[in-house]
């Protein structure tokens, strides 16, 4: 599936989808995650993983 197709199905801008796909730590909203999951027929757990090192760094900041 291309960003353009996913954008058409979700209403999320192509540039935003590209940022979600390429930038580790991009802060996608729950609404965006829900739209992507509905379009792809998956659950949030299929899309997300917890980066403990990133979480630790954020908590120290």
Beta strands, then each sheet from edge to edge (+ up, - down):
end
